[in-house]
Amino acid sequence: MNERFERLLARAEALIDRIEAILPQPLCAPDWSASVAFRYRKRGAHGVLEPVRHVAAIRLDDLQAIDDQKAKVQRNLERFVRGLPANNVLLTGARGTGKSSLIKACLNAYAGEGLRLIEVDKADLTDLPDIVEVVAPRPERFLVFCDDLSFEEGEPGYKALKSILDGSVAAASPNVLICATSNRRHLLPEKMRDNLAATYGDDGELHPGEAVEEKVSLSERFGLWVSFYPFSQDEYLAVVRQWLAAYGVPEAQWDEARRAALVWALERGARSGRVAYQFARDWAGRTPTEGA
């Protein structure tokens, strides 16, 4: 009888261990000295802050044709790392123009002053309160970064982000700043039917409908909006030359590369820093037998 009871007890303990393994656990703090950048990842039901072992080594001086945007973001982050009031940041606009690169460059520029970055996927934004709770006691200043952010209607992360930005009973920690990049100004798809609910008031002014108000309500919670625009041909070529120099391409090849770079951009239907970077990598990797 005792032997059967012991077997039953062992099976019950094993079952409890398996159940505990799949139940949500409190988010644990990582080794903060392991890196200046971290990724929030889900492992089953558990969230983990993983250190980024190889942080992109991009510098602010590497970013061309976005001087105004750099200045706005730098001013805001300088206040933040000094403990002064600063705004959450939304970077929107043309693809490949340096939105994400600017955030990575700012991390490298201000990491020595205590700036740290935590990258969070859109699907995990519902866990933002847990992340904020873990970092709140720390002396560092944390930039919670969500890249290429956009929502479809009804996604749970939308309301979670609204609450953490401005709307929750619990105030956001002063050592946390939210930063997002997006190709959509208001982060949600804008459809023609949303405008049909607009009305004219007695004063003759146009009042948008509830659908439009809801879509604007998230983006306006970001205190700093920074817009990025497609590059002109001269700006695109300037970035091409910068990357060619970075890859050690002799200056004697630049005239020939210039023509090829214009064709490269035409084939892709865009002139941007990303396209310039991709062209420079292709050109620098060509062998003499490949030609232009």
C-alpha positions, 0 to 999 in steps of 0.5 A, spaced: 500 500 500 505 504 501 509 503 495 502 504 491 502 511 495 509 513 493 508 511 486 502 515 486 505 521 490 511 521 485 506 521 479 502 527 482 509 531 483 511 530 476 504 532 474 505 539 478 512 540 475 509 540 468 503 544 470 508 549 473 512 549 467 507 552 462 504 557 467 506 564 466 512 566 471 514 573 473 519 576 469 526 576 471 531 581 471 537 579 466 544 580 467 544 588 466 552 588 465 551 583 459 549 588 454 546 595 452 541 592 448 536 587 450 530 583 446 524 581 450 522 574 447 516 569 449 519 562 451 512 558 451 508 562 457 514 565 460 517 572 458 525 573 457 529 579 457 535 576 452 542 581 452 544 582 445 551 580 444 552 584 437 549 591 437 549 594 431 555 599 430 552 604 427 554 612 429 550 618 428 555 621 423 554 615 418 547 617 417 546 622 412 540 626 409 536 626 415 540 632 419 533 635 422 530 628 424 537 627 428 537 633 431 530 632 434 531 625 436 538 627 440 535 633 443 529 629 446 534 623 448 539 628 451 534 630 456 532 623 457 539 621 459 540 627 464 533 625 468 529 631 465 522 630 462 522 627 455 517 625 450 515 618 447 517 618 440 514 616 433 518 616 427 514 615 421 515 616 413 518 613 407 521 606 408 529 605 408 530 612 410 534 611 417 528 611 422 531 604 425 538 606 424 537 613 428 535 609 434 541 604 434 546 610 433 543 614 438 543 608 443 551 607 441 552 615 442 548 615 449 550 608 452 556 611 456 551 616 459 546 610 461 542 609 456 539 602 454 534 599 449 529 594 450 526 591 443 519 589 443 515 585 438 508 588 436 505 581 439 508 582 446 506 589 447 501 586 452 507 585 456 509 592 457 507 593 464 511 587 466 517 590 463 516 597 466 516 594 473 522 590 472 526 596 469 523 601 474 528 600 480 534 601 475 538 607 475 539 606 467 534 610 462 531 605 458 528 606 451 523 601 449 523 600 442 518 597 437 520 597 430 516 597 424 509 598 428 502 598 425 496 595 427 490 592 424 483 593 428 482 589 434 489 587 435 490 586 443 497 590 443 494 596 440 490 598 447 496 595 451 500 601 448 495 606 449 495 605 456 502 605 457 503 611 453 498 615 457 491 612 460 493 607 465 492 609 472 499 607 474 504 612 471 509 610 467 516 610 470 520 616 469 526 612 466 522 609 461 521 612 454 517 608 448 520 609 441 516 606 435 518 606 428 512 606 422 510 607 415 503 609 417 502 616 421 497 613 425 499 606 426 492 603 423 490 602 416 486 608 414 480 607 410 475 611 406 469 608 409 472 611 416 470 618 413 463 617 412 461 618 419 464 625 419 459 631 420 458 638 420 457 642 426 452 648 427 458 652 426 460 649 419 466 646 422 468 639 420 468 633 425 471 627 424 467 620 426 469 616 432 473 611 427 478 617 425 478 619 432 480 612 435 485 611 429 488 618 431 488 617 439 494 612 439 499 616 435 497 623 438 500 619 445 507 620 442 509 627 444 514 627 439 513 626 431 519 625 427 517 625 419 522 622 414 521 623 407 524 619 400 531 622 398 532 626 392 537 624 387 543 628 390 542 625 397 541 618 395 548 619 391 551 622 397 549 616 401 552 611 396 559 615 396 559 614 404 558 607 404 563 606 398 568 609 402 566 605 408 567 599 404 574 601 401 572 602 394 577 606 391 575 613 389 577 612 382 571 607 381 566 612 384 564 615 377 562 608 374 559 606 381 554 613 380 551 610 374 550 603 376 547 606 383 542 610 379 540 604 375 540 600 382 535 605 385 530 605 378 530 598 378 527 598 386 523 604 385 526 607 391 531 612 393 533 611 400 539 610 405 537 602 405 537 602 397 544 606 397 547 601 403 545 595 399 548 597 392 554 599 396 555 592 398 553 589 392 558 594 388 564 592 393 563 585 393 563 584 385 570 581 382 573 584 377 570 579 372 563 581 374 564 588 371 558 593 372 
